[in-house]
Amino acid sequence: MHETEVLELARRSIVLALQLTMPILIVTLIIGVIVSLFQAVTQIQEQTLTFVPKILVFVIAIVFLGPWMLQSMVVFTSGLFNGLPRMIH
């Protein structure tokens, strides 16, 4: 296995990890900002107030994005396992 193949595999792995995590991270970031603005406007300083909306959005995102995420991981992993004999030689 050459260095270029290792670098390409690492690049593909990082891109897949970013593709899988970014939708959930962006949505929870937006919810966190909205809740923080609400807290600033109403002067409610409850620390646990941000967790409930983020958890709800996270669960909803997993329900809707879960099949796509799983399919992406399965395609990547099966391609990795299928290319293993070629990589070893």
Phi and psi in degrees as a GROMACS rama.xvg file:
@    title "Ramachandran Plot"
@    xaxis  label "Phi"
@    yaxis  label "Psi"
@TYPE xy
-86.3308  165.129  HIS-2
-61.9338  -36.2419  GLU-3
-64.8335  -37.4268  THR-4
-67.1414  -39.6587  GLU-5
-64.8471  -44.0761  VAL-6
-64.9312  -39.3957  LEU-7
-66.0274  -40.6696  GLU-8
-64.5867  -41.655  LEU-9
-64.8147  -41.128  ALA-10
-63.2946  -45.0698  ARG-11
-63.6276  -36.4841  ARG-12
-65.893  -43.9844  SER-13
-66.3562  -41.5621  ILE-14
-63.0731  -42.385  VAL-15
-63.9731  -42.2918  LEU-16
-61.4337  -41.1907  ALA-17
-66.543  -41.2252  LEU-18
-63.8853  -34.7414  GLN-19
-79.276  -31.3999  LEU-20
-94.707  -28.5923  THR-21
-60.242  -43.7922  MET-22
-58.2413  -43.618  PRO-23
-70.4536  -41.0876  ILE-24
-64.2265  -40.7271  LEU-25
-66.3935  -43.4276  ILE-26
-65.4397  -44.1086  VAL-27
-67.9396  -31.4927  THR-28
-64.1589  -44.4965  LEU-29
-63.4927  -43.7024  ILE-30
-63.0138  -40.7141  ILE-31
-61.6349  -40.244  GLY-32
-67.4879  -41.7112  VAL-33
-62.7392  -45.1446  ILE-34
-65.3387  -39.0872  VAL-35
-63.9728  -40.5758  SER-36
-63.3493  -41.6945  LEU-37
-60.8449  -43.1367  PHE-38
-64.4354  -38.9611  GLN-39
-68.4164  -39.0632  ALA-40
-70.383  -42.5592  VAL-41
-91.738  -5.91011  THR-42
59.434  31.7045  GLN-43
-87.4538  122.389  ILE-44
-111.675  39.5823  GLN-45
-80.1506  121.928  GLU-46
-71.4058  -31.5143  GLN-47
-82.6517  -5.55828  THR-48
-63.9364  -30.2908  LEU-49
-77.585  -22.877  THR-50
-73.4413  -40.249  PHE-51
-63.0691  -50.2096  VAL-52
-62.9609  -37.412  PRO-53
-65.4139  -41.2833  LYS-54
-65.6846  -42.51  ILE-55
-61.932  -44.6844  LEU-56
-65.3986  -38.5137  VAL-57
-61.8035  -46.2572  PHE-58
-64.47  -42.1143  VAL-59
-64.1027  -41.5117  ILE-60
-64.5336  -40.1252  ALA-61
-64.8541  -38.9263  ILE-62
-62.8266  -43.2613  VAL-63
-83.058  -36.0969  PHE-64
-95.7494  -11.4797  LEU-65
-54.4003  -49.4889  GLY-66
-60.7388  -40.3453  PRO-67
-65.2853  -41.6694  TRP-68
-63.9324  -45.1742  MET-69
-63.2241  -42.5402  LEU-70
-62.4224  -41.407  GLN-71
-63.0472  -42.3471  SER-72
-67.2985  -38.6966  MET-73
-65.8341  -42.8247  VAL-74
-62.8699  -44.7717  VAL-75
-63.9864  -46.3443  PHE-76
-67.4842  -41.5612  THR-77
-66.4852  -36.2629  SER-78
-64.9277  -36.8299  GLY-79
-66.326  -45.7838  LEU-80
-68.5242  -36.754  PHE-81
-68.1035  -31.6496  ASN-82
-87.7871  -1.18753  GLY-83
-60.1914  -45.7348  LEU-84
-59.9626  -37.1254  PRO-85
-68.086  -36.0891  ARG-86
-72.4787  -32.9147  MET-87
-69.7233  -39.2569  ILE-88
